[in-house]
Amino acid sequence: MPEIGEVARVVQLINKHAAGRIISDIITHDDTIVFKDTTAAAFKSALEGRTIREAKQWGKYFWITMDQSPHPLMHFGMTGWIHVKSNPAGHYSAETNAPTEWPPKFTKFILNLDNSDSLAFVDARRLARIRLISSPTGNLRPLPPLSENGPDPYLEPPTLEQVTTMVKKRKVPVKALLLDQSVMAGIGNWVADEILFQARLYPEVYTNVMNEDQIKRLQEKVVEVVKIAVETDAETEKFPENWLMKHRWGKGKKDKNWLPTGEKVEFLKVGGRTTAYVPSLQKKDEGAKVEDGEEAEEEEKPKRRARGKATKVEKIPKEEQEEEVSKGDFEHEVKPKRRGRPKKVKEESEEPEEELKEDEDDEPAPKKRKATSALKKTASRVGKKAKAIEAKVAKKEGTPKSEDDLGRRRSTRRK
């Protein structure tokens, strides 16, 4: 994707080959996706016969100020570019992508100038955007979508204080922070990787745990890397030899992705973007990841109870469930009406009541009533069953006779 350095090259090309020229003719190819909030026909009608003053840039956006409003504002997306007919080597990857014929493929519009030169806007993947913005002064920065972007780190280099504020306000991986255009405009994937490599920062270090030294290194390298990228027109051969950009393009090849000093270049995904880094220099353990801390905090929090579920009454231990039906030491089993194992008779002992009162103090009021009601019902059932057992036992063994009756029988037998 064309980033801040590549867009700077296009701005230089337009100013070199088209500034002060009149657009004699415009050829457009209708595309309802690429032409945003306008049409190819409206674009042609608004700009044909007009004079180009200069091209300007803010981050990844650039626009051409005309002699009167409106002004074309453009964004390259992933594969957009502007080719100059008289300068085919102007592409940022001229060795493989420079057009061999004119007009080039995937053209959206061609501006034919009064000096027989031409500018062609191309985009193969249709992710670029072309707009017409009305402004009497030609300054589009205060207007959307530029007003939604953060500062341009080349035109407005961020101070240490500003970067500290950017970092501490968010809780994201530092690579994701650099890619956020609302934070700083113009930094894309390879520029972000270069900044982090030069600053020796692990791409997934979370911003809210970065220390002062890490923030200072980040601020210094943002200014330094962006400045070099723009002032070299993003031409790789002009980059310093110690830049990662010169050694990151051999992913998957055994003999590639090694720095001249012997360090291995590895790759990982951060925010869905492929990220090149050097593990031996960008150490993972320098600054704890905030997500680890968050997981620890979550483990300590009790699980919330689902709504609408009835409160469970704690089971009474078996020893406490057993009861004496009478004052004797014998114990009876009651056959349950439903199928299943026979249940031993339970009694309402004093100990469970005390335990229930303690539980009631800890639970909310509605749950207390449910627990008490459940226990009363259980006690009532146990009492009824106990009485039934006593009746059965009494009936089976018979009621003992009085002492007088027994005495009469004994006396009768002696006679």
SVG drawing of the C-alpha trace seen along z (x, -y; Angstrom):
<svg xmlns="http://www.w3.org/2000/svg" viewBox="-57 -31 84 106">
<polyline fill="none" stroke="black" stroke-width="0.4" points="0.0,0.0 1.3,-3.5 2.1,-5.2 3.3,-8.6 6.5,-8.3 5.0,-7.0 2.3,-9.6 4.9,-12.3 6.5,-11.0 3.3,-11.4 2.8,-14.9 6.3,-15.8 5.5,-14.3 2.3,-16.3 4.0,-19.5 6.9,-18.8 4.9,-17.9 1.5,-19.5 1.6,-22.6 0.5,-25.7 -0.8,-23.6 -4.4,-23.7 -6.4,-20.5 -7.3,-20.4 -9.3,-17.1 -10.3,-14.5 -11.0,-10.8 -12.9,-9.0 -14.0,-5.4 -17.1,-5.2 -16.6,-3.4 -19.3,-3.9 -17.0,-2.5 -13.8,-4.4 -15.6,-7.7 -16.9,-8.6 -19.8,-11.0 -19.4,-12.0 -19.5,-10.4 -17.0,-10.1 -19.2,-12.5 -19.3,-15.1 -15.6,-14.8 -15.0,-15.5 -17.4,-18.4 -16.0,-20.1 -12.3,-20.0 -12.0,-20.1 -10.5,-23.4 -9.3,-24.3 -5.8,-25.2 -3.7,-23.1 -2.0,-25.2 -0.3,-22.6 -0.6,-19.3 -0.7,-18.9 -0.7,-16.0 -1.9,-15.0 -0.9,-11.5 -2.1,-9.1 -4.5,-11.7 -3.5,-14.1 -5.4,-16.7 -4.9,-19.0 -5.7,-22.7 -7.3,-24.1 -7.8,-27.8 -11.3,-27.5 -13.5,-25.2 -14.1,-22.2 -10.8,-20.3 -10.1,-16.6 -9.1,-14.7 -7.7,-11.3 -6.6,-8.2 -4.7,-5.3 -6.1,-2.4 -4.0,0.7 -3.0,0.5 -3.8,-3.0 -1.2,-5.2 -0.8,-8.1 1.4,-7.6 2.9,-10.4 3.2,-9.8 6.5,-11.5 8.0,-9.8 7.2,-6.0 9.8,-5.4 7.8,-7.4 6.1,-4.4 7.3,-3.4 8.0,0.1 9.1,-0.9 11.0,2.3 7.9,4.5 4.9,2.2 5.7,-0.6 3.2,-0.7 4.6,0.5 1.8,-1.0 -0.4,-4.1 -3.0,-4.4 -2.1,-2.0 -4.5,0.7 -7.1,0.1 -7.4,-3.6 -10.1,-5.6 -9.3,-9.0 -6.7,-10.6 -5.9,-14.3 -4.5,-15.5 -2.5,-18.7 -1.9,-21.6 1.8,-20.5 0.8,-17.1 1.7,-15.4 -0.8,-13.3 -1.6,-12.1 -3.4,-8.7 -5.0,-7.5 -5.0,-3.7 -6.3,-1.2 -6.5,2.6 -8.3,3.6 -10.8,0.7 -10.0,-0.3 -8.9,-3.8 -11.2,-6.8 -11.7,-9.9 -13.7,-12.9 -14.6,-16.4 -14.4,-18.8 -15.6,-22.4 -13.4,-25.0 -12.9,-28.6 -9.3,-28.6 -8.2,-25.1 -7.3,-24.2 -9.0,-20.8 -7.5,-19.9 -10.4,-21.3 -12.9,-19.4 -13.9,-15.8 -12.5,-13.2 -9.2,-15.0 -10.6,-16.5 -11.0,-12.9 -7.3,-12.2 -4.7,-12.8 -1.6,-15.0 0.8,-14.3 4.0,-13.2 6.1,-14.9 4.3,-18.2 3.7,-18.3 6.4,-16.2 4.9,-14.9 6.6,-16.0 7.5,-13.6 4.6,-15.1 2.1,-14.5 3.3,-10.9 3.0,-10.2 -0.6,-11.3 -1.3,-9.2 0.2,-6.1 -1.4,-6.5 -4.9,-7.2 -5.2,-3.8 -4.8,-0.2 -3.8,1.5 -0.6,3.1 1.8,0.4 1.7,1.6 -2.0,1.0 -1.6,-2.4 0.8,-3.4 -1.7,-2.2 -4.6,-4.2 -5.0,-7.1 -6.9,-9.1 -3.8,-9.0 -1.2,-9.9 -1.9,-10.1 0.2,-8.4 1.9,-5.6 1.2,-2.3 2.4,1.3 6.0,1.1 6.6,-2.3 5.2,-1.1 7.4,2.0 10.5,-0.1 9.7,-2.5 9.3,0.4 12.5,2.1 14.5,-1.1 13.0,-1.7 13.7,1.9 10.0,2.4 8.1,5.6 5.1,5.1 2.6,6.5 3.7,4.5 0.5,2.8 0.7,-1.0 -0.7,-1.5 2.2,0.4 5.0,-1.2 7.6,-2.9 9.1,-6.4 12.2,-5.0 10.1,-3.0 7.8,-6.1 10.9,-8.3 12.4,-5.8 9.1,-5.5 8.7,-9.3 12.3,-9.7 12.0,-7.0 8.5,-8.1 10.1,-11.5 13.3,-10.0 11.8,-7.2 9.0,-9.3 11.4,-12.1 13.7,-9.7 10.8,-8.0 9.4,-11.3 12.6,-13.0 13.9,-10.0 10.5,-9.7 10.3,-6.2 12.9,-4.8 14.3,-1.7 17.8,-2.1 18.1,-5.4 17.2,-4.0 20.0,-3.4 21.6,0.0 20.5,0.8 16.8,0.5 14.5,3.5 12.8,2.5 15.8,3.7 15.7,7.2 12.0,8.0 10.8,9.2 11.9,12.8 9.2,14.3 9.1,18.1 12.5,18.4 15.3,20.2 18.1,18.0 16.2,14.8 15.0,12.7 18.4,12.4 20.0,9.1 23.6,8.6 24.6,8.9 23.1,12.4 19.7,11.7 16.7,13.5 13.6,11.6 10.4,13.3 6.7,12.5 3.5,12.4 0.0,11.0 -0.9,7.8 -4.4,6.4 -4.8,8.6 -1.6,7.2 1.6,9.2 4.3,7.7 8.0,8.1 10.3,7.9 13.6,9.3 13.0,11.3 16.6,11.0 16.4,7.2 12.8,6.6 12.4,8.6 8.9,9.8 9.6,9.6 10.4,5.9 7.1,4.6 4.3,7.0 1.3,7.4 -1.7,5.9 -3.9,8.7 -2.1,11.1 -3.0,8.7 -6.6,8.6 -6.9,12.3 -5.5,12.5 -8.1,9.9 -10.9,11.8 -10.0,15.0 -10.3,13.3 -13.8,12.0 -16.6,14.3 -18.8,15.7 -22.1,13.9 -25.3,15.9 -27.7,16.4 -30.9,14.5 -34.1,16.4 -32.5,19.5 -33.8,20.7 -31.6,20.6 -30.1,24.0 -30.5,25.2 -27.4,26.8 -27.7,30.5 -27.7,31.6 -25.0,34.2 -26.2,37.8 -25.4,38.0 -27.7,35.1 -30.4,36.5 -30.7,39.7 -33.1,39.5 -34.5,41.5 -38.2,42.1 -38.7,42.7 -36.6,42.4 -35.3,45.9 -32.1,46.6 -33.8,48.3 -34.1,46.9 -36.6,47.5 -36.6,47.2 -39.5,45.9 -40.3,47.2 -40.7,44.3 -43.7,44.0 -41.5,43.4 -39.0,45.8 -35.4,45.4 -33.3,46.1 -35.1,46.0 -34.5,42.8 -33.7,42.7 -36.1,40.7 -34.9,37.1 -35.6,35.0 -35.5,31.3 -32.5,31.0 -31.3,27.8 -27.9,27.8 -29.2,27.4 -31.4,24.5 -28.4,22.7 -26.4,23.3 -29.4,22.0 -29.6,18.8 -25.9,18.1 -26.5,18.7 -29.5,16.4 -27.3,13.5 -25.1,13.8 -27.8,14.2 -30.2,11.5 -33.6,11.3 -35.7,13.0 -33.4,16.1 -33.8,16.4 -37.6,16.9 -37.1,19.5 -34.6,21.4 -36.7,21.3 -39.8,22.3 -38.0,25.3 -36.7,26.5 -40.2,26.2 -41.7,28.3 -39.0,30.9 -39.5,31.0 -43.2,31.4 -42.8,34.3 -40.3,36.0 -42.7,35.5 -45.6,37.1 -43.5,40.1 -42.2,40.5 -45.7,40.6 -46.8,43.1 -43.8,45.4 -44.7,45.2 -48.3,46.2 -47.2,49.1 -44.7,50.3 -47.4,50.0 -49.9,52.0 -47.5,54.7 -46.2,55.3 -49.6,54.8 -50.4,52.5 -48.8,53.7 -51.5,54.7 -51.7,53.2 -50.0,54.7 -53.4,55.7 -54.2,57.8 -50.8,59.5 -51.2,60.1 -54.6,61.8 -53.2,64.1 -50.3,65.1 -52.6,65.8 -54.9,67.9 -52.1,70.1 -50.9,70.8 -54.3,72.2"/>
</svg>
